[in-house]
Amino acid sequence: MTSNLFSPFDCRHVTFRNRIGVAPMCQYSSVDGLPNAWHMVHLGSRAVGGAGLVLFEAAAVSPEGRISPADLGLWNQRQAEALRPIADFVQAQGAVAGIQLAHAGRKGSTQVPWVGRAEVSVADGGWETMAPSALRFQPAYPLPREMPPSDIERVIDSFRASARLAQAAGFQVLELHMGHGYLAHEFLSPLTNQREDHYGGGFENRIRFAVEIVRAVRSEWPEHLPLFVRLSVTDWVDGGWDLGQSIQLAKILRPLGVDLIDCSSGSIVPDSRGPQTPGFQVPFAAAIRAQAGIPTAAVGLITQARQAEDILAQGQADMVLLARQLLVDPYWPLRAQAELEGASSHWPVQYERAVNPQAKR
């Protein structure tokens, strides 16, 4: 009997072999934005492990869009060419390869996390950061400049150009990062957007930047390929971005060509974090799916096969995205299928004799 978790999911002209996705996880292991052998092994092993979708980590759309100097990028042809063999390998294992495009905004030009989170100076390879308003994330972070209209137009053009490069690199899914306190989220949230022009103030103005990015990207991204958006559905702070606004935005984005909302939360200010309990963000995916009429992905402390199955069986989401659990066990999808269905169907032939004693030798 096929479980919900291992039923196919069709989105535009792409079919995912199951409803499990690898959430984008920054590796902070690039030089000049280029992927390397680490990315091939890290991402390839999750495809071998049976995931239906492998979302590559956030790729900056410009050098100043990075979180750290070691971030992955997709702003030039050389990066696209280096990503192509990794995307090809992922898809050769039966998974769909996707990539998340991002701009860090005021959270950029910082150290890699295992060193710290302080500002990296221009002299040490950092850069001037930008944001809707000149507000630091926290004292150790850079003070961003407030973006004039020329900066806004340039960033939107960068997203458009990166979408074109993503197609050249062979990706089948594109996700736009509009959460976790990065640039697009900074425009959405009243906590970080204090502008008085037509990109700030009321809801219609604060969503303008996000809407213009979607329009620009969808104009480049092929009609037959899916476009996802990751939202921080709530800031977890009074007076911030919240579920109601996320539902309104999702309703606007769907007719513009967005196919799925990846429902995360928080990280707009240092204390904007929800309760770290299993599945704590799943209700957001359920609410947006039901009230905005758009497919959703649930993410956040989903660790058990039965937990993931129940999310789908109850109609709370269309996919589940896992991060930390797939770091611990790249083969979690195959083990989950065995638990739910009694057998796993996607073990690579190179491993079959080890995991299935009845296989031909």
DATALIN-V212523 format. One line per field, one symbol per residue. phi: phi as a letter, one per 40 degrees, with the letter a starting at -180 (. if undefined). burial: + if it has 24 or more other C-alpha atoms within 12 Angstrom, else -. A space follows every 50 residues. Layout:
BEGIN
phi = ???
burial = ???
END
This chain:
BEGIN
phi = .ccccbccbcafbbbccabbbcccbcbfbbbfgccacdcccdccccccch ccbbcccdbccadccccbccccbabacccccccdcccccdcccgcccbbc cabcgcccfbcccccibccccccbhcaccbacbcbccadcccccccccdc cccccccccccccccccccgcbbbbbcbbfgcdccccccccbbbcbccba hcddcccdcccccdcccccbcddcbcbbbcbccacgbdgccaddcccccd cccccchcbabccbaggcbdbcacccbdgccddcccccdccbgbdbbcah fcbbccdcccdcccgcababbbbdccccaccddcccccccbgabbbccdc bdcccbdcccb
burial = --+++++-+-+--+++++++++++++++++-+++++--++-+++++++++ ++++++++++++++++++++++++++--+++++++++++++-++++++++ ++++++++++++-----+++-----++++++++++++---++++-++--- -+-++++++++++++++++++++++++++++++++++++++++++---++ --+-++++++++++++++-+++--+++++++++++++--++++-++++++ ++++-++++++++++++++--+++----+++++++++++--+++++++++ ++++++++++++--+++++++++-++--++++++++++-+---++++--- -----------
END
